[in-house]
Amino acid sequence: MYVNKFVSADQGYVVIGTVPVEEMAETYAGIRNTIISISIVCILFAVLVPAFFIINFAKRTRRIIRFTQKVKYGNLTARIDDSRDDELGQISHSFNDMLDELNLYIERVYKAEIKQKETELVALQARINPHFLYNTLEVIRMRAISQGARDVGEMIYSLSVLFKSLVQQKKNYTLKDEMEACRLYLELFRIRYKDIFIYTIQIDAAYYQHPVVKLSLQPIIENYVVHGIQTERSDNRLSIVVEETDDVVQVEVRDNGKGIDPARLTEILEELERPEESGQMFGLRSVHSRLRFLYGPEFGITIESTLGEGTRIRVRYPHTEGTGV
């Protein structure tokens, strides 16, 4: 036994306590087991929790590596599905944003270039051998003048110069070049409809060097000549005005032609906004799509029309620094 003795000198008594050794051993064994159990739990917690985080971190890292391999081999539609906001989550979000910007750039630049080439090909089938075409037109023009048909000669001359301006490859195509192409085209029909059609072009010299997409106005002019002019009238007119509002260079083409039926206008506007082409309205859709691909959804064309009164089409280009605009 364990014996404990206490003597009180003041009171004159003695207290003696005894405890069996086996009972003390059982008590200490319980405490020891409790301490060991708590220690084991703490050690397991200290090991397993960091291990869980490390395994999860490694798994997410491998996912990012697999994703970069997909992008490396050309899969630009791949995305990292990680909604967390830690460092790896931020890296994943940055990769996704980068791919979105890259796809948008490809959509704008490369598809716009394809649209440009398609438009030029359709408008200029004679481009295979342009010199033959020019020389042939010049022979026809001289023949018409020699026969006294000077107006026919003027039309052939305008057509020849128009073809040359469209076929010519210029590194920097400007608003002045596009306006000259429109002027030559309109001059053809001014000569044809001598006393019933007039046109005006208003553009400040400050806008001459503003870069634009080739063939972004001429299809609109052509659309009026084909569908809007009224040969029974003597006051057909078309005006082109260039102005700048809110850092946007806007070209307004207005006519007093037949106008567009509201139902048909709705169809046209819906066709312009469709993601895929249906083969209709190639000219207007080509202009609208190329401008949006290159500059963004806030640019392109808008159409307003009243049946029997005329049509107004606005073409919006972005303001560009360094052009004097």
Phi and psi in degrees as a GROMACS rama.xvg file:
@    title "Ramachandran Plot"
@    xaxis  label "Phi"
@    yaxis  label "Psi"
@TYPE xy
-92.773  129.813  TYR-2
-116.178  134.717  VAL-3
-127.098  125.919  ASN-4
-118.338  134.616  LYS-5
-131.123  123.79  PHE-6
-111.832  129.266  VAL-7
-103.705  105.161  SER-8
-68.8307  -33.8383  ALA-9
-73.7837  -42.6211  ASP-10
-89.7114  -21.3567  GLN-11
80.7646  36.5793  GLY-12
-135.208  163.972  TYR-13
-126.27  134.565  VAL-14
-114.211  126.073  VAL-15
-120.933  127.171  ILE-16
-117.523  139.742  GLY-17
-129.124  143.6  THR-18
-137.53  130.435  VAL-19
-62.7862  144.9  PRO-20
-62.2725  -40.2102  VAL-21
-61.8019  -39.2311  GLU-22
-66.3704  -41.2376  GLU-23
-64.5522  -38.6871  MET-24
-63.7897  -40.6438  ALA-25
-63.6187  -40.1208  GLU-26
-63.084  -47.9994  THR-27
-63.6181  -35.0538  TYR-28
-63.5458  -40.089  ALA-29
-64.0949  -43.1273  GLY-30
-63.0118  -43.0939  ILE-31
-61.6057  -43.6351  ARG-32
-63.6096  -39.5525  ASN-33
-61.9637  -45.1424  THR-34
-62.5565  -43.148  ILE-35
-62.5534  -43.5738  ILE-36
-61.8838  -46.456  SER-37
-61.4295  -40.238  ILE-38
-62.9906  -44.0709  SER-39
-61.6808  -44.2756  ILE-40
-60.4663  -44.5721  VAL-41
-63.1409  -41.7639  CYS-42
-63.9211  -44.2205  ILE-43
-61.2808  -42.6995  LEU-44
-62.509  -42.9932  PHE-45
-65.9341  -27.726  ALA-46
-89.5464  -45.8368  VAL-47
-71.9805  -40.2065  LEU-48
-62.4285  -51.3562  VAL-49
-60.921  -36.5504  PRO-50
-62.7678  -39.5002  ALA-51
-62.2602  -45.3529  PHE-52
-65.0155  -40.9418  PHE-53
-64.7707  -43.0199  ILE-54
-63.4454  -43.7281  ILE-55
-64.1267  -41.4674  ASN-56
-61.7328  -44.2315  PHE-57
-64.8025  -38.1301  ALA-58
-64.143  -44.2532  LYS-59
-67.3681  -36.0259  ARG-60
-64.4028  -43.5527  THR-61
-62.6503  -34.4131  ARG-62
-64.532  -40.9991  ARG-63
-65.9821  -39.534  ILE-64
-63.8844  -42.9878  ILE-65
-62.3326  -38.7373  ARG-66
-62.9302  -45.8878  PHE-67
-63.013  -31.9072  THR-68
-65.8405  -39.7599  GLN-69
-61.7143  -45.5  LYS-70
-64.3594  -37.5159  VAL-71
-58.2926  -37.1614  LYS-72
-93.9449  16.2118  TYR-73
100.215  3.59245  GLY-74
-85.7682  89.5866  ASN-75
-85.2843  1.59003  LEU-76
-94.7312  -6.33388  THR-77
-68.2049  146.424  ALA-78
-140.76  151.357  ARG-79
-92.912  121.985  ILE-80
-90.9339  90.4247  ASP-81
-145.576  109.728  ASP-82
-94.8379  1.18794  SER-83
-75.444  161.45  ARG-84
-110.164  15.7978  ASP-85
-80.9063  -167.562  ASP-86
-61.0406  -46.365  GLU-87
-65.1755  -36.3478  LEU-88
-63.8289  -40.4794  GLY-89
-66.443  -38.3158  GLN-90
-62.2814  -42.4899  ILE-91
-62.6133  -45.2914  SER-92
-62.259  -38.5559  HIS-93
-65.2523  -41.0904  SER-94
-61.7648  -45.053  PHE-95
-62.2604  -43.7629  ASN-96
-63.4703  -39.6452  ASP-97
-62.1328  -42.4439  MET-98
-67.4354  -36.863  LEU-99
-61.2756  -44.6335  ASP-100
-64.9516  -39.9104  GLU-101
-64.5367  -44.0566  LEU-102
-63.9101  -38.3736  ASN-103
-64.8254  -40.5903  LEU-104
-63.0213  -45.5019  TYR-105
-62.3386  -41.2697  ILE-106
-59.9289  -42.6769  GLU-107
-74.5727  -51.8535  ARG-108
-77.82  -57.0024  VAL-109
-69.5031  -43.3621  TYR-110
-66.8437  -34.5156  LYS-111
-64.2346  -38.8754  ALA-112
-65.1546  -38.9828  GLU-113
-63.6064  -43.6832  ILE-114
-60.0976  -41.0065  LYS-115
-61.3828  -44.8303  GLN-116
-66.2145  -40.5966  LYS-117
-62.2684  -42.4082  GLU-118
-64.2026  -44.3662  THR-119
-63.9478  -37.2173  GLU-120
-66.3182  -43.3899  LEU-121
-67.2146  -40.9666  VAL-122
-74.3799  -24.9441  ALA-123
-131.199  70.4976  LEU-124
-68.5448  -23.7059  GLN-125
-79.06  4.59253  ALA-126
-67.5616  -17.1597  ARG-127
-59.0202  -40.5812  ILE-128
-141.744  73.7908  ASN-129
-64.5759  -33.8067  PRO-130
-63.4429  -36.4415  HIS-131
-61.6785  -42.0071  PHE-132
-64.8763  -45.8081  LEU-133
-61.8567  -45.7679  TYR-134
-63.7479  -39.9095  ASN-135
-64.284  -43.298  THR-136
-63.1614  -37.2199  LEU-137
-66.4317  -39.4444  GLU-138
-62.4853  -44.144  VAL-139
-64.5118  -39.4619  ILE-140
-62.5421  -48.1178  ARG-141
-63.0431  -36.1547  MET-142
-64.7946  -42.5454  ARG-143
-64.587  -41.0503  ALA-144
-65.3615  -41.0635  ILE-145
-65.335  -25.4761  SER-146
-90.4248  2.70678  GLN-147
89.9108  2.24124  GLY-148
-91.8079  73.1784  ALA-149
-67.1155  -33.2512  ARG-150
-65.5147  -37.1437  ASP-151
-64.7825  -39.3559  VAL-152
-61.9412  -40.5501  GLY-153
-64.9511  -39.8313  GLU-154
-65.2563  -42.1061  MET-155
-65.9596  -37.6804  ILE-156
-63.5942  -44.7057  TYR-157
-62.5296  -41.2455  SER-158
-64.1595  -40.4774  LEU-159
-64.8257  -44.7285  SER-160
-66.0667  -37.1018  VAL-161
-62.3186  -46.5109  LEU-162
-60.1362  -41.1213  PHE-163
-62.6564  -41.8575  LYS-164
-68.1742  -32.1449  SER-165
-77.7759  -36.2736  LEU-166
-76.6935  -31.3595  VAL-167
-60.7825  129.611  GLN-168
-90.6009  113.118  GLN-169
-113.784  136.766  LYS-170
-66.4391  -41.0295  LYS-171
-118.815  101.398  ASN-172
-91.4278  125.421  TYR-173
-112.573  171.897  THR-174
-65.0561  -31.7307  LEU-175
-62.5635  -43.3339  LYS-176
-61.8329  -43.5614  ASP-177
-66.6121  -38.0931  GLU-178
-66.6025  -36.9108  MET-179
-66.4856  -38.1582  GLU-180
-63.4187  -40.4403  ALA-181
-65.3395  -40.6627  CYS-182
-62.7772  -44.7462  ARG-183
-63.195  -40.4483  LEU-184
-64.7326  -45.397  TYR-185
-67.6093  -30.8641  LEU-186
-64.0014  -34.191  GLU-187
-57.4155  -44.7152  LEU-188
-83.6305  -22.1003  PHE-189
-65.51  -38.9394  ARG-190
-70.159  -39.9691  ILE-191
-66.53  -46.6488  ARG-192
-103.478  67.9784  TYR-193
-50.0961  -56.0853  LYS-194
-102.475  6.52332  ASP-195
-123.388  1.40866  ILE-196
-141.968  131.417  PHE-197
-134.255  157.526  ILE-198
-141.441  154.593  TYR-199
-134.599  145.29  THR-200
-128.663  121.197  ILE-201
-117.118  113.366  GLN-202
-147.866  129.374  ILE-203
-75.2562  144.86  ASP-204
-59.7861  -21.6171  ALA-205
-65.469  -20.2006  ALA-206
-96.3995  -1.95652  TYR-207
-56.2817  -44.603  TYR-208
-90.8236  10.3689  GLN-209
-70.131  124.609  HIS-210
-70.2203  136.982  PRO-211
-137.558  169.598  VAL-212
-80.5893  134.245  VAL-213
-63.3365  141.312  LYS-214
58.0743  43.3117  LEU-215
-102.285  -7.64112  SER-216
-120.302  -35.191  LEU-217
-58.303  -39.8013  GLN-218
-61.6647  -29.7019  PRO-219
-70.6209  -41.5492  ILE-220
-62.3133  -44.2522  ILE-221
-62.0119  -36.3723  GLU-222
-61.4992  -38.6947  ASN-223
-66.7187  -45.8934  TYR-224
-61.6394  -38.2104  VAL-225
-77.187  -40.2223  VAL-226
-114.191  -19.3114  HIS-227
-106.984  -30.6422  GLY-228
-67.254  142.681  ILE-229
-117.182  104.339  GLN-230
-68.4774  -17.0045  THR-231
-80.7922  -8.96999  GLU-232
-99.4492  159.314  ARG-233
-111.935  4.22743  SER-234
-124.058  32.1359  ASP-235
-64.241  132.169  ASN-236
-147.329  153.024  ARG-237
-140.093  135.855  LEU-238
-126.681  143.704  SER-239
-123.156  123.092  ILE-240
-127.424  131.735  VAL-241
-109.659  128.862  VAL-242
-149.408  167.872  GLU-243
-123.648  130.184  GLU-244
-139.091  129.049  THR-245
53.0633  47.7637  ASP-246
61.455  26.1187  ASP-247
-125.469  126.815  VAL-248
-85.8006  118.867  VAL-249
-117.22  131.54  GLN-250
-110.48  119.86  VAL-251
-105.673  125.149  GLU-252
-110.774  115.022  VAL-253
-123.835  139.788  ARG-254
-138.185  167.166  ASP-255
-113.337  38.0735  ASN-256
-81.9192  -150.341  GLY-257
-68.2954  -27.2849  LYS-258
78.7922  178.468  GLY-259
-124.791  134.026  ILE-260
-60.2384  138.678  ASP-261
-53.1559  -41.4236  PRO-262
-64.6716  -41.5066  ALA-263
-67.9625  -37.1518  ARG-264
-62.0016  -40.0487  LEU-265
-61.8632  -41.6282  THR-266
-62.5375  -41.0324  GLU-267
-63.7228  -45.9954  ILE-268
-63.9891  -38.6183  LEU-269
-66.2449  -38.7851  GLU-270
-64.1553  -37.4255  GLU-271
-65.0496  -30.2895  LEU-272
-92.3817  -4.51731  GLU-273
-71.0261  139.991  ARG-274
-69.7706  -28.4804  PRO-275
-115.066  146.121  GLU-276
-75.8265  147.441  GLU-277
-111.236  0.44302  SER-278
91.4976  -4.70924  GLY-279
-98.034  153.812  GLN-280
50.6615  53.4676  MET-281
-59.5913  -42.9105  PHE-282
-62.8566  -56.603  GLY-283
-62.9483  -43.6433  LEU-284
-65.5236  -37.0785  ARG-285
-62.6984  -44.9647  SER-286
-62.08  -49.8125  VAL-287
-62.3003  -45.1734  HIS-288
-66.6846  -43.2052  SER-289
-65.099  -40.8199  ARG-290
-65.0891  -40.2204  LEU-291
-69.7163  -40.8089  ARG-292
-60.3973  -41.6345  PHE-293
-78.8258  -42.724  LEU-294
-112.844  -18.1044  TYR-295
119.977  167.485  GLY-296
-68.1886  -15.8716  PRO-297
-80.9494  -5.40473  GLU-298
-110.141  173.887  PHE-299
125.003  -148.522  GLY-300
-121.952  150.276  ILE-301
-125.628  146.518  THR-302
-126.83  130.416  ILE-303
-128.567  137.083  GLU-304
-153.526  145.364  SER-305
-124.956  125.264  THR-306
-59.0205  126.156  LEU-307
86.1164  -7.82004  GLY-308
-116.399  -29.905  GLU-309
137.094  -177.751  GLY-310
-135.028  145.666  THR-311
-127.451  122.597  ARG-312
-120.924  128.138  ILE-313
-111.236  132.419  ARG-314
-112.871  125.267  VAL-315
-110.088  124.834  ARG-316
-114.816  149.697  TYR-317
-72.8596  146.675  PRO-318
-64.8146  133.827  HIS-319
-121.479  127.908  THR-320
-68.9593  151.126  GLU-321
81.4196  9.86618  GLY-322
-108.009  0.817182  THR-323
85.7564  3.68567  GLY-324
